[in-house]
Amino acid sequence: MKIITISREFGSGGRELGKRLADLTGWDYYDKEIITAIADNKNLDEGYVSRMLENHGWKNVPLSFRNSFAAAAPSMQTVLLVEQKQVIEKIAREGKDFVIVGRNADVLLQEYHPFSIFVCADMETKVRRCVEYASENEKLSRKEMERKIRNIDKNRFHAREILTESKWGDREAYHLVVNTTDWDIKELTSAVKAYADCWFQRKY
Amino acid sequence: MKIITISREFGSGGRELGKRLADLTGWDYYDKEIITAIADNKNLDEGYVSRMLENHGWKNVPLSFRNSFAAAAPSMQTVLLVEQKQVIEKIAREGKDFVIVGRNADVLLQEYHPFSIFVCADMETKVRRCVEYASENEKLSRKEMERKIRNIDKNRFHAREILTESKWGDREAYHLVVNTTDWDIKELTSAVKAYADCWFQRKY
């Protein structure tokens, strides 16, 4: 079974790269689908699950949180994290190749030896992308957009720090760090697929 | 003209990757050749030039050095840096495709839009590699080898900080960050070449 995991800076195009990689390889694709599955399993609202587990859910969680997994009365966040872990492991146990975006899946799926990618871009590229994809009622200035990007990434850094021993965005924590600056994501997808093909075919 | 520049952590196999990329593409290869050319042009000893410009030459140079390029009486290090810049620019002006390792060539050759790679590996891989390649009279313990690796990389970080506006090893400063851990460099070379081919063929 082949797994590609994608971690990414907000606005870098990592999600699009993941989706296109899945299209190009014909593999399954998981991203928001995980949140839907957790919400279904726990009979909770998707928006609530997303808020608890994604970009803004980690702001006020102390680093000591990792230990609280062992606590007698687990918090809702812990319950959802355990459920997330189970959902992702269940997907892996199905044995089909897949691409998964976010959720520190590279660490959760370590035993399956996924090919792990981190996607970044320079700030200008990220702001341009975010402005392009912003909904009508989310008109932010360039400065505000930059602040939003930095905040979300700080949160992802913090969440990974709490949940894993591996550092978010650290070059040595991933197999490949891809910079989407000056690339069309579609063309980049072919490059990443070619690289990943060599990885999965290697004999070493 | 196509240029690939390689920056790398000491012991990561970046030089071998560069050499193999040049072999695989049939492009010219530059590394120590630059030092030889500078020594020839300036009628100096190669070992001396290497010591001044490479791993250990930057330990005691203050950050304010960048300004000293404009100083009335340039230091020998400045003279050699200017010569290095000229040697590298002369190579580029020849118009032939090439691979170049080290020397912050990605920044020096910015106007030629090189494809820039940073090569890293986990400490275990780097130590193993360094022990394997160590000469008979350089038997270091694991701890000593780790210290040596960290020192050389600290020096490279410092040199780039002095000479450029770009941060050594920063994921956003390069087009691709390649982790050689768990790869045979020969197999990795095919992966990097496939990725670089897509980069040079892109229409965007």
Boltz contact constraints between the chains, C-beta under 6 A:
constraints:
  - contact:
      token1: [A, 120]
      token2: [B, 171]
      max_distance: 6.0
  - contact:
      token1: [A, 120]
      token2: [B, 172]
      max_distance: 6.0
  - contact:
      token1: [A, 122]
      token2: [B, 172]
      max_distance: 6.0
  - contact:
      token1: [A, 171]
      token2: [B, 120]
      max_distance: 6.0
  - contact:
      token1: [A, 171]
      token2: [B, 171]
      max_distance: 6.0
  - contact:
      token1: [A, 171]
      token2: [B, 177]
      max_distance: 6.0
  - contact:
      token1: [A, 172]
      token2: [B, 120]
      max_distance: 6.0
  - contact:
      token1: [A, 172]
      token2: [B, 122]
      max_distance: 6.0
  - contact:
      token1: [A, 175]
      token2: [B, 179]
      max_distance: 6.0
  - contact:
      token1: [A, 177]
      token2: [B, 171]
      max_distance: 6.0
  - contact:
      token1: [A, 177]
      token2: [B, 177]
      max_distance: 6.0
  - contact:
      token1: [A, 179]
      token2: [B, 175]
      max_distance: 6.0
  - contact:
      token1: [A, 184]
      token2: [B, 204]
      max_distance: 6.0
  - contact:
      token1: [A, 187]
      token2: [B, 202]
      max_distance: 6.0
  - contact:
      token1: [A, 187]
      token2: [B, 204]
      max_distance: 6.0
  - contact:
      token1: [A, 190]
      token2: [B, 198]
      max_distance: 6.0
  - contact:
      token1: [A, 191]
      token2: [B, 195]
      max_distance: 6.0
  - contact:
      token1: [A, 191]
      token2: [B, 198]
      max_distance: 6.0
  - contact:
      token1: [A, 194]
      token2: [B, 194]
      max_distance: 6.0
  - contact:
      token1: [A, 195]
      token2: [B, 191]
      max_distance: 6.0
  - contact:
      token1: [A, 195]
      token2: [B, 195]
      max_distance: 6.0
  - contact:
      token1: [A, 198]
      token2: [B, 190]
      max_distance: 6.0
  - contact:
      token1: [A, 198]
      token2: [B, 191]
      max_distance: 6.0
  - contact:
      token1: [A, 202]
      token2: [B, 187]
      max_distance: 6.0
  - contact:
      token1: [A, 204]
      token2: [B, 184]
      max_distance: 6.0
  - contact:
      token1: [A, 204]
      token2: [B, 187]
      max_distance: 6.0
